């Protein structure tokens, strides 16, 4: 999986399903603590709701996740919400679905569909934000190598983000993390050959 996704701004979507009102809230987070804080915030805002169920995923690879049915039958709310987030390859995201009961029971299958569908509807409001992890390199080289180097850098799917011309040429390079290996190998080989100097490597 090369890319994961999240939301850029908070999203809210309300659905009426068999008289019950389901409200999905999606929010960008970077840590479990931020996710839990947001869950508490929504629960406080909807104190009179019957349920505030939730799911979150965090981590560069979406490796940390958790969900809760908060009073709904086990497996009918949190897990379907989590499944919807995973289906869209999301991370750094928390979803809370608030339910106001309308008097008609939905049954196990109905609840699973309702909670999953409400999160899906919020996700589908607009395209998700691609989360791109970048690495940057700052190198110096002679004028004789600079143009050739810039061409090679772009050929390796990297971007020259800045060039300073002084006694030597200083080039700043950015590349998506999952593409960096060939570029890094190429730069190190040139440094070992004495053709350039790597000043700094930043891995965000």
Residue pairs with C-beta under 8 A, 6 or more apart in sequence:
1 61
1 89
2 178
3 89
3 130
3 131
3 132
4 60
4 61
4 62
4 89
4 90
4 91
4 92
4 131
5 88
5 89
5 90
5 91
5 128
5 129
5 130
5 131
6 28
6 90
6 91
6 92
6 93
6 128
6 129
6 131
7 26
7 27
7 28
7 93
7 128
7 129
8 28
8 129
10 25
10 26
10 27
10 28
11 24
11 25
11 26
11 122
11 123
11 125
11 126
12 23
12 24
12 25
12 26
12 122
13 23
13 24
13 118
13 121
13 122
13 125
14 21
14 22
14 23
14 24
15 21
15 22
15 23
15 24
15 114
15 117
15 118
15 121
16 22
16 102
17 106
17 110
17 114
17 117
17 118
18 102
18 104
18 106
18 110
19 102
19 103
19 104
20 99
20 100
20 101
20 102
20 104
20 106
20 114
21 98
21 99
21 100
21 102
22 97
22 98
22 99
22 114
22 115
22 118
23 46
23 97
23 98
23 99
23 100
23 118
24 95
24 96
24 97
24 118
24 119
24 121
24 122
25 38
25 42
25 95
25 96
25 97
25 98
25 122
26 93
26 94
26 95
26 119
26 122
26 123
27 38
27 93
27 94
27 96
28 92
28 93
29 35
29 38
29 56
29 58
29 92
29 93
29 94
30 58
30 92
31 58
32 56
32 58
32 64
32 66
34 94
35 56
35 58
35 94
38 94
38 96
39 52
39 54
39 56
39 94
39 96
42 52
42 54
42 96
42 98
43 52
43 96
46 52
46 98
48 100
49 98
49 99
49 100
50 71
50 99
50 100
50 101
51 70
51 71
51 72
51 77
51 97
51 98
51 99
52 70
52 96
52 97
52 98
52 99
53 67
53 68
53 69
53 70
53 71
53 72
53 77
53 78
53 81
53 96
53 97
53 99
53 115
54 67
54 68
54 70
54 78
54 81
54 94
54 95
54 96
54 97
55 65
55 66
55 67
55 68
55 78
55 79
55 81
55 82
55 85
55 94
55 95
55 119
56 65
56 66
56 67
56 93
56 94
56 95
57 64
57 65
57 82
57 85
57 86
57 90
57 91
57 92
57 93
58 64
58 65
58 91
58 92
58 93
59 91
59 92
60 91
60 133
61 91
62 86
62 89
62 90
62 91
65 82
65 85
65 86
67 77
67 78
67 79
67 81
67 82
68 77
68 78
69 75
69 76
69 77
69 78
69 79
70 77
70 78
72 99
72 111
72 115
73 108
73 111
75 112
76 108
76 111
76 112
76 115
77 97
77 111
77 115
78 115
79 112
80 112
80 113
80 115
80 116
80 119
81 95
81 97
81 115
81 116
81 119
83 116
84 95
84 116
84 119
84 120
84 123
85 93
85 95
85 119
85 123
88 123
88 128
90 123
90 128
91 131
92 131
95 119
95 122
97 115
97 118
97 119
106 114
132 176
132 177
133 176
133 177
133 178
133 204
134 174
134 175
134 176
134 177
134 204
135 174
135 175
135 176
135 177
135 180
135 184
135 201
135 202
135 203
135 204
136 161
136 172
136 173
136 174
136 175
136 200
136 201
136 202
136 204
137 172
137 173
137 175
137 183
137 184
137 187
137 198
137 200
137 201
137 202
138 170
138 171
138 172
138 173
138 198
138 199
138 200
138 201
139 149
139 170
139 171
139 173
139 187
139 191
139 196
139 197
139 198
139 199
140 168
140 169
140 170
140 171
140 196
140 197
140 199
141 149
141 168
141 169
141 171
141 190
141 195
141 196
141 197
142 168
142 169
142 195
143 165
143 168
143 169
145 169
145 190
145 195
145 196
146 163
146 169
146 171
149 171
149 190
149 196
150 160
150 163
150 171
152 186
153 159
153 160
153 171
153 173
153 183
154 160
156 175
156 179
156 182
156 183
156 186
157 175
157 176
157 179
158 173
158 174
158 175
158 179
158 183
159 173
159 174
159 175
160 171
160 172
160 173
161 172
161 173
161 174
162 170
162 171
162 172
163 169
163 170
163 171
163 172
164 170
164 171
170 199
173 183
175 183
177 203
184 201
187 196
187 198
188 198
190 196
191 197
191 198
